[in-house]
């Protein structure tokens, strides 16, 4: 007695698994989109002119400009801190010849 042969010998490929790095990147993208949307809504709600004391002058400025400037300065400060921390970490990890690295 012979067994019936399957007509379709194609084995369906399993769904490609997402690597943790891809999931992390997607999570970061979603977080950035949410933060950006919240910032946009917050800025659009606060369109009034406000009195701002700049370093060299005082004047009326739309609050959206103040918010955008503060946000940009915060991002720049964050990037500078992250870059400095990475350089410091690389400098200490590249010091394999020292006795403290063992």
Secondary structure, DSSP 4 states (H G I P E B T S, - for coil): -PPPPPS--PPPPPPPPPPHHHHHHHHHHHHHHHHHHHHHHHHHH--SEEEEE-SS-EEEEEHHHHHHHHHHHHHHHHHHHHHHHHHHHHHHHT-TTSGGG-
